[in-house]
Amino acid sequence: MREQFTGASFLKNFEQPLNERIRACLRLEYLFDRFDQHLADESVEGSLCAMLILIEATDVLGRIDVKRELIKELERQQSKLLQVAHTPQVNAEMLNQLLDQQAQLLDQLHRMN
């Protein structure tokens, strides 16, 4: 991944190969960012765009088993973080906060129907 500064924002360039799960997550991130922008617009056009974005997000979500993929990814990240937990250079407090957040997310995902 490379970041480029263009004026007031950063552009992120992702290089191949990306798997279907990563592409779907990036697409969802982009759609939800656009949704937030259009949600703030109280015009008819803004509402229409927000609805169209939700429909598109639903289509993307229908292509992958999001819950299973998120659980698998969070568990993979937790495993990697636990491997570095005993490294002296690691900020233990920050690592524990991150692990706690991930544990809460995993718990919420497991409780979802």
N, CA, C and O of each residue as an XYZ file, in Angstrom:
452
protein
N       0.843     -1.167      0.000
C       0.000      0.000      0.000
C       0.891      1.233      0.000
O       1.865      1.309      0.748
N       0.550      2.184     -0.836
C       1.257      3.452     -0.866
C       0.259      4.564     -0.593
O      -0.892      4.492     -1.026
N       0.695      5.585      0.122
C      -0.161      6.743      0.360
C       0.425      7.932     -0.371
O       1.636      8.154     -0.358
N      -0.455      8.699     -1.014
C      -0.039      9.893     -1.728
C      -0.827     11.069     -1.180
O      -2.027     10.965     -0.927
N      -0.146     12.174     -1.002
C      -0.821     13.380     -0.543
C      -1.253     14.177     -1.756
O      -0.436     14.523     -2.610
N      -2.540     14.466     -1.827
C      -3.058     15.276     -2.931
C      -3.918     16.384     -2.348
O      -5.091     16.169     -2.040
N      -3.353     17.541     -2.200
C      -4.118     18.667     -1.685
C      -4.483     18.466     -0.232
O      -3.616     18.418      0.640
N      -5.799     18.346      0.024
C      -6.291     18.283      1.393
C      -6.495     16.862      1.907
O      -6.950     16.680      3.036
N      -6.169     15.855      1.105
C      -6.433     14.498      1.572
C      -5.358     13.531      1.102
O      -4.542     13.842      0.235
N      -5.384     12.364      1.694
C      -4.469     11.297      1.301
C      -5.221     10.305      0.438
O      -6.371      9.967      0.719
N      -4.568      9.844     -0.610
C      -5.102      8.757     -1.419
C      -4.340      7.498     -1.065
O      -3.120      7.530     -0.904
N      -5.042      6.407     -0.945
C      -4.398      5.134     -0.660
C      -4.436      4.297     -1.924
O      -5.496      4.106     -2.520
N      -3.289      3.804     -2.328
C      -3.199      2.915     -3.478
C      -2.915      1.514     -2.976
O      -1.906      1.279     -2.311
N      -3.795      0.588     -3.291
C      -3.600     -0.802     -2.913
C      -3.184     -1.562     -4.160
O      -3.827     -1.464     -5.205
N      -2.121     -2.309     -4.041
C      -1.604     -3.042     -5.178
C      -2.044     -4.494     -5.098
O      -2.251     -5.031     -4.010
N      -2.182     -5.119     -6.246
C      -2.591     -6.518     -6.340
C      -1.515     -7.397     -5.734
O      -0.378     -6.930     -5.672
N      -1.743     -8.576     -5.298
C      -3.059     -9.207     -5.326
C      -3.823     -8.973     -4.021
O      -3.266     -9.111     -2.931
N      -5.057     -8.629     -4.141
C      -5.958     -8.539     -2.994
C      -6.994     -9.637     -3.160
O      -7.483     -9.875     -4.264
N      -7.324    -10.297     -2.081
C      -8.335    -11.345     -2.198
C      -9.737    -10.740     -2.162
O      -9.905     -9.548     -1.904
N     -10.720    -11.565     -2.419
C     -12.112    -11.109     -2.498
C     -12.561    -10.468     -1.191
O     -13.276     -9.466     -1.204
N     -12.149    -11.037     -0.070
C     -12.544    -10.499      1.237
C     -12.019     -9.083      1.429
O     -12.756     -8.206      1.880
N     -10.749     -8.849      1.089
C     -10.154     -7.522      1.251
C     -10.809     -6.532      0.298
O     -11.100     -5.400      0.685
N     -11.042     -6.946     -0.940
C     -11.711     -6.054     -1.898
C     -13.105     -5.678     -1.406
O     -13.515     -4.523     -1.521
N     -13.832     -6.647     -0.860
C     -15.176     -6.368     -0.353
C     -15.123     -5.414      0.839
O     -15.944     -4.502      0.938
N     -14.172     -5.614      1.734
C     -14.045     -4.723      2.897
C     -13.678     -3.303      2.475
O     -14.214     -2.335      3.014
N     -12.775     -3.181      1.520
C     -12.409     -1.852      1.014
C     -13.600     -1.186      0.342
O     -13.829      0.012      0.506
N     -14.356     -1.971     -0.416
C     -15.545     -1.439     -1.089
C     -16.568     -0.976     -0.058
O     -17.156      0.096     -0.208
N     -16.786     -1.771      0.987
C     -17.736     -1.389      2.034
C     -17.285     -0.133      2.770
O     -18.101      0.735      3.079
N     -15.998     -0.038      3.048
C     -15.474      1.163      3.708
C     -15.762      2.398      2.859
O     -16.206      3.427      3.369
N     -15.506      2.283      1.569
C     -15.765      3.384      0.640
C     -17.260      3.726      0.607
O     -17.628      4.899      0.663
N     -18.111      2.715      0.519
C     -19.554      2.957      0.459
C     -20.070      3.609      1.737
O     -20.887      4.528      1.672
N     -19.609      3.150      2.892
C     -20.088      3.734      4.144
C     -19.573      5.161      4.341
O     -20.259      5.983      4.949
N     -18.384      5.463      3.839
C     -17.902      6.852      3.865
C     -18.809      7.736      3.014
O     -19.195      8.829      3.430
N     -19.145      7.249      1.814
C     -20.051      8.002      0.934
C     -21.436      8.132      1.552
O     -22.076      9.177      1.436
N     -21.903      7.067      2.214
C     -23.208      7.096      2.868
C     -23.253      8.197      3.925
O     -24.220      8.956      3.995
N     -22.203      8.285      4.748
C     -22.137      9.332      5.775
C     -22.201     10.725      5.159
O     -22.861     11.614      5.696
N     -21.520     10.915      4.038
C     -21.537     12.215      3.364
C     -22.941     12.565      2.879
O     -23.402     13.691      3.066
N     -23.614     11.608      2.261
C     -24.949     11.879      1.714
C     -26.010     11.944      2.803
O     -27.032     12.609      2.629
N     -25.786     11.271      3.909
C     -26.737     11.311      5.008
C     -26.827     12.715      5.600
O     -27.888     13.133      6.065
N     -25.716     13.435      5.580
C     -25.701     14.808      6.094
C     -26.455     15.765      5.174
O     -26.880     16.836      5.606
N     -26.621     15.385      3.914
C     -27.335     16.201      2.930
C     -28.829     15.930      3.080
O     -29.282     14.814      2.827
N     -29.593     16.932      3.484
C     -31.020     16.740      3.748
C     -31.890     16.917      2.513
O     -33.116     16.901      2.617
N     -31.279     17.085      1.351
C     -32.063     17.247      0.126
C     -32.592     15.898     -0.352
O     -32.165     14.845      0.124
N     -33.523     15.946     -1.294
C     -34.070     14.726     -1.880
C     -32.963     13.937     -2.572
O     -32.907     12.711     -2.472
N     -32.088     14.649     -3.272
C     -30.986     13.986     -3.975
C     -30.043     13.286     -2.996
O     -29.577     12.176     -3.253
N     -29.770     13.947     -1.875
C     -28.904     13.349     -0.863
C     -29.509     12.078     -0.287
O     -28.813     11.083     -0.086
N     -30.815     12.121     -0.022
C     -31.504     10.936      0.498
C     -31.513      9.808     -0.518
O     -31.317      8.644     -0.168
N     -31.744     10.157     -1.786
C     -31.748      9.149     -2.848
C     -30.374      8.494     -2.977
O     -30.268      7.272     -3.080
N     -29.330      9.312     -2.972
C     -27.966      8.765     -3.059
C     -27.664      7.859     -1.871
O     -27.058      6.800     -2.040
N     -28.078      8.261     -0.676
C     -27.841      7.443      0.517
C     -28.539      6.091      0.384
O     -27.968      5.061      0.740
N     -29.769      6.091     -0.124
C     -30.497      4.831     -0.304
C     -29.830      3.948     -1.354
O     -29.720      2.737     -1.163
N     -29.389      4.536     -2.451
C     -28.713      3.763     -3.496
C     -27.415      3.145     -2.974
O     -27.064      2.020     -3.327
N     -26.720      3.890     -2.140
C     -25.478      3.374     -1.549
C     -25.780      2.198     -0.616
O     -25.042      1.214     -0.602
N     -26.865      2.297      0.166
C     -27.242      1.181      1.040
C     -27.587     -0.069      0.231
O     -27.243     -1.185      0.620
N     -28.269      0.130     -0.894
C     -28.601     -1.005     -1.763
C     -27.328     -1.641     -2.304
O     -27.204     -2.865     -2.343
N     -26.385     -0.805     -2.720
C     -25.115     -1.326     -3.233
C     -24.339     -2.058     -2.130
O     -23.738     -3.102     -2.382
N     -24.354     -1.514     -0.918
C     -23.667     -2.169      0.204
C     -24.318     -3.519      0.508
O     -23.623     -4.489      0.810
N     -25.637     -3.583      0.431
C     -26.346     -4.843      0.646
C     -25.932     -5.880     -0.386
O     -25.778     -7.059     -0.068
N     -25.751     -5.431     -1.628
C     -25.301     -6.330     -2.692
C     -23.909     -6.883     -2.385
O     -23.663     -8.079     -2.547
N     -23.008     -6.016     -1.945
C     -21.647     -6.456     -1.602
C     -21.694     -7.426     -0.424
O     -21.009     -8.449     -0.427
N     -22.505     -7.101      0.578
C     -22.608     -7.964      1.760
C     -23.198     -9.329      1.412
O     -22.898    -10.324      2.072
N     -24.027     -9.376      0.389
C     -24.619    -10.635     -0.028
C     -23.628    -11.572     -0.683
O     -23.886    -12.771     -0.784
N     -22.505    -11.052     -1.126
C     -21.517    -11.867     -1.825
C     -20.537    -12.568     -0.895
O     -19.886    -13.530     -1.302
N     -20.421    -12.113      0.322
C     -19.473    -12.737      1.248
C     -20.170    -13.011      2.573
O     -21.139    -12.340      2.929
N     -19.678    -13.980      3.279
C     -20.175    -14.252      4.619
C     -19.391    -13.348      5.567
O     -18.359    -13.737      6.113
N     -19.901    -12.146      5.746
C     -19.175    -11.101      6.468
C     -18.864    -11.507      7.903
O     -17.739    -11.331      8.368
N     -19.845    -12.044      8.599
C     -19.633    -12.402     10.000
C     -18.497    -13.414     10.136
O     -17.585    -13.219     10.940
N     -18.545    -14.480      9.364
C     -17.517    -15.517      9.440
C     -16.139    -14.958      9.082
O     -15.145    -15.267      9.739
N     -16.092    -14.129      8.029
C     -14.817    -13.560      7.590
C     -14.242    -12.596      8.624
O     -13.034    -12.583      8.860
N     -15.108    -11.785      9.243
C     -14.633    -10.857     10.274
C     -14.113    -11.610     11.494
O     -13.079    -11.248     12.056
N     -14.821    -12.649     11.900
C     -14.364    -13.456     13.037
C     -13.005    -14.076     12.731
O     -12.096    -14.047     13.560
N     -12.882    -14.631     11.541
C     -11.618    -15.266     11.151
C     -10.476    -14.245     11.137
O      -9.377    -14.536     11.610
N     -10.735    -13.054     10.598
C      -9.692    -12.027     10.527
C      -9.318    -11.515     11.914
O      -8.134    -11.343     12.201
N     -10.296    -11.268     12.779
C      -9.999    -10.802     14.138
C      -9.216    -11.852     14.923
O      -8.295    -11.511     15.665
N      -9.574    -13.110     14.766
C      -8.831    -14.169     15.457
C      -7.403    -14.272     14.934
O      -6.477    -14.519     15.706
N      -7.218    -14.084     13.633
C      -5.872    -14.107     13.054
C      -5.036    -12.958     13.614
O      -3.873    -13.145     13.974
N      -5.642    -11.757     13.684
C      -4.928    -10.599     14.223
C      -4.587    -10.794     15.694
O      -3.485    -10.460     16.128
N      -5.525    -11.332     16.456
C      -5.254    -11.589     17.875
C      -4.077    -12.537     18.043
O      -3.220    -12.327     18.901
N      -4.038    -13.561     17.235
C      -2.946    -14.526     17.299
C      -1.600    -13.854     17.029
O      -0.621    -14.108     17.730
N      -1.557    -13.003     16.019
C      -0.317    -12.289     15.686
C       0.083    -11.341     16.812
O       1.262    -11.245     17.153
N      -0.888    -10.643     17.389
C      -0.585     -9.707     18.472
C      -0.085    -10.438     19.717
O       0.819     -9.959     20.401
N      -0.664    -11.578     20.004
C      -0.216    -12.350     21.167
C       1.206    -12.867     20.987
O       1.921    -13.067     21.969
N       1.619    -13.085     19.749
C       2.981    -13.540     19.484
C       4.021    -12.485     19.863
O       5.139    -12.822     20.252
N       3.651    -11.211     19.749
C       4.609    -10.139     20.059
C       4.420     -9.574     21.467
O       5.107     -8.627     21.849
N       3.509    -10.138     22.229
C       3.184     -9.595     23.552
C       4.381     -9.569     24.499
O       4.467     -8.695     25.361
N       5.287    -10.502     24.351
C       6.423    -10.586     25.280
C       7.681     -9.911     24.742
O       8.755    -10.037     25.329
N       7.551     -9.206     23.644
C       8.682     -8.469     23.081
C       8.888     -7.202     23.906
O       7.926     -6.478     24.159
N      10.111     -6.920     24.328
C      10.367     -5.761     25.202
C       9.971     -4.411     24.590
O       9.578     -3.500     25.319
N      10.068     -4.273     23.279
C       9.779     -2.987     22.644
C       8.278     -2.700     22.512
O       7.896     -1.594     22.129
N       7.445     -3.661     22.818
C       6.000     -3.506     22.648
C       5.416     -2.742     23.828
O       5.734     -3.027     24.982
N       4.561     -1.771     23.529
C       3.841     -1.027     24.549
C       2.725     -1.936     25.072
O       1.690     -2.086     24.422
N       2.931     -2.531     26.227
C       2.009     -3.529     26.768
C       0.621     -2.954     27.022
O      -0.385     -3.623     26.785
N       0.565     -1.723     27.499
C      -0.733     -1.106     27.786
C      -1.549     -0.947     26.504
O      -2.733     -1.284     26.466
N      -0.911     -0.434     25.462
C      -1.603     -0.245     24.194
C      -2.013     -1.594     23.589
O      -3.111     -1.732     23.050
N      -1.134     -2.567     23.682
C      -1.433     -3.900     23.161
C      -2.627     -4.510     23.894
O      -3.509     -5.095     23.267
N      -2.656     -4.373     25.223
C      -3.778     -4.908     25.998
C      -5.086     -4.214     25.652
O      -6.131     -4.861     25.589
N      -5.040     -2.898     25.427
C      -6.246     -2.181     25.016
C      -6.757     -2.711     23.680
O      -7.955     -2.936     23.507
N      -5.847     -2.906     22.749
C      -6.216     -3.413     21.431
C      -6.790     -4.826     21.528
O      -7.797     -5.138     20.893
N      -6.152     -5.665     22.317
C      -6.656     -7.028     22.497
C      -8.031     -7.035     23.166
O      -8.884     -7.851     22.815
N      -8.251     -6.137     24.124
C      -9.563     -6.027     24.770
C     -10.628     -5.587     23.770
O     -11.734     -6.128     23.759
N     -10.298     -4.603     22.927
C     -11.247     -4.145     21.905
C     -11.596     -5.277     20.948
O     -12.759     -5.472     20.596
N     -10.587     -6.013     20.536
C     -10.837     -7.128     19.626
C     -11.676     -8.211     20.298
O     -12.549     -8.802     19.663
N     -11.421     -8.470     21.559
C     -12.203     -9.472     22.287
C     -13.668     -9.049     22.368
O     -14.566     -9.879     22.219
N     -13.910     -7.757     22.605
C     -15.284     -7.253     22.645
C     -15.960     -7.388     21.283
O     -17.121     -7.786     21.197
N     -15.227     -7.054     20.221
C     -15.781     -7.194     18.874
C     -16.100     -8.650     18.559
O     -17.158     -8.954     18.007
N     -15.186     -9.545     18.911
C     -15.429    -10.969     18.685
C     -16.658    -11.447     19.454
O     -17.469    -12.207     18.925
N     -16.793    -11.006     20.690
C     -17.950    -11.382     21.497
C     -19.245    -10.897     20.842
O     -20.226    -11.636     20.768
N     -19.237     -9.650     20.369
C     -20.422     -9.107     19.693
C     -20.739     -9.883     18.421
O     -21.903    -10.172     18.142
N     -19.716    -10.221     17.653
C     -19.939    -10.979     16.422
C     -20.499    -12.370     16.716
O     -21.391    -12.842     16.011
N     -19.983    -13.026     17.750
C     -20.471    -14.364     18.097
C     -21.926    -14.324     18.577
O     -22.663    -15.292     18.389
N     -22.344    -13.215     19.194
C     -23.718    -13.102     19.696
C     -24.715    -12.704     18.614
O     -25.924    -12.797     18.823
N     -24.223    -12.263     17.465
C     -25.122    -11.854     16.376
C     -25.804    -13.074     15.762
O     -25.212    -14.147     15.651
N     -27.052    -12.885     15.371
C     -27.790    -13.966     14.694
C     -27.583    -13.904     13.214
O     -28.124    -14.731     12.480
